[in-house]
Protein backbone atom coordinates (compact mmCIF):
# COMPACT_ATOMS: atom_id res chain seq x y z
CA UNK A 1 0.00 0.00 0.00
CA UNK A 2 1.24 3.48 -0.89
CA UNK A 3 2.02 5.45 2.23
CA UNK A 4 1.32 8.72 0.40
CA UNK A 5 -2.00 8.11 -1.37
CA UNK A 6 -3.21 4.84 0.16
CA UNK A 7 -3.46 3.02 -3.22
CA UNK A 8 -3.01 -0.74 -3.22
CA UNK A 9 -1.94 -0.73 -6.89
CA UNK A 10 1.76 -0.35 -6.27
CA UNK A 11 4.84 -2.11 -7.66
CA UNK A 12 8.51 -1.90 -6.84
CA UNK A 13 10.91 -0.42 -9.37
CA UNK A 14 14.59 -1.23 -9.42
CA UNK A 15 16.77 1.77 -10.18
CA UNK A 16 19.46 1.49 -12.81
CA UNK A 17 22.98 1.63 -11.43
CA UNK A 18 26.29 2.37 -13.08
CA UNK A 19 29.84 1.88 -12.00
CA UNK A 20 32.59 4.18 -13.18
CA UNK A 21 35.29 2.23 -14.94
CA UNK A 22 38.84 2.76 -13.79
CA UNK A 23 41.79 3.15 -16.14
CA UNK A 24 42.66 -0.46 -15.32
CA UNK A 25 39.16 -1.56 -16.33
CA UNK A 26 39.45 0.30 -19.64
CA UNK A 27 42.89 -1.10 -20.41
CA UNK A 28 41.76 -4.61 -19.47
CA UNK A 29 38.68 -4.33 -21.66
CA UNK A 30 40.03 -2.37 -24.64
CA UNK A 31 43.77 -2.88 -24.39
CA UNK A 32 46.56 -0.37 -24.72
CA UNK A 33 46.30 1.34 -28.09
CA UNK A 34 49.10 1.22 -30.62
CA UNK A 35 49.48 3.81 -33.35
CA UNK A 36 47.07 2.99 -36.16
CA UNK A 37 44.94 0.59 -34.09
CA UNK A 38 42.40 3.23 -33.11
CA UNK A 39 41.35 4.46 -29.71
CA UNK A 40 37.91 3.67 -28.32
CA UNK A 41 38.22 5.38 -24.96
CA UNK A 42 40.18 8.55 -24.13
CA UNK A 43 41.63 6.92 -21.02
CA UNK A 44 43.60 4.61 -23.28
CA UNK A 45 45.54 7.60 -24.59
CA UNK A 46 46.82 8.58 -21.16
CA UNK A 47 47.92 5.05 -20.38
CA UNK A 48 49.73 4.70 -23.71
CA UNK A 49 51.47 8.10 -23.37
CA UNK A 50 52.61 7.35 -19.82
CA UNK A 51 54.05 4.02 -20.92
CA UNK A 52 55.96 5.66 -23.79
CA UNK A 53 57.47 8.33 -21.52
CA UNK A 54 58.39 5.63 -19.00
CA UNK A 55 59.86 3.44 -21.74
CA UNK A 56 62.14 6.26 -22.90
CA UNK A 57 63.03 7.37 -19.38
CA UNK A 58 61.61 10.86 -19.86
CA UNK A 59 59.60 12.85 -17.32
CA UNK A 60 56.07 13.68 -18.40
CA UNK A 61 55.77 17.48 -18.97
CA UNK A 62 53.06 19.27 -16.97
CA UNK A 63 51.06 20.15 -20.11
CA UNK A 64 51.09 16.48 -21.14
CA UNK A 65 50.18 15.39 -17.60
CA UNK A 66 47.20 17.78 -17.70
CA UNK A 67 46.02 16.21 -20.97
CA UNK A 68 46.48 12.69 -19.56
CA UNK A 69 44.45 13.59 -16.48
CA UNK A 70 41.71 15.08 -18.67
CA UNK A 71 41.69 11.92 -20.79
CA UNK A 72 41.34 9.84 -17.63
CA UNK A 73 38.25 11.87 -16.84
CA UNK A 74 36.89 10.98 -20.29
CA UNK A 75 37.73 14.28 -22.00
CA UNK A 76 39.44 14.00 -25.36
CA UNK A 77 42.53 16.19 -25.76
CA UNK A 78 42.14 18.94 -28.38
CA UNK A 79 42.87 17.74 -31.90
CA UNK A 80 42.33 14.05 -31.14
CA UNK A 81 39.49 12.50 -33.09
CA UNK A 82 38.37 8.94 -32.40
QUIBEL-V493621 format. One record per backbone hydrogen bond with DSSP energy under -1.0 kcal/mol. NH is the residue of the N-H (numbers start at 1). CO is the residue of the C=O. Records with the same first field share a line. If there is no record, write none. Layout:
NH: CO ; CO
//
This chain:
2: 7
6: 2
10: 8
26: 22
27: 23
28: 24
29: 25
30: 26
31: 27
37: 34
44: 41
46: 42
47: 43
48: 44
49: 45
50: 46
51: 47
52: 48
53: 49
54: 50
55: 51
56: 52
57: 54
58: 53
65: 61
66: 62
67: 63
68: 64
69: 65
70: 66
71: 67
72: 68
73: 69
74: 71
75: 70
80: 77
//
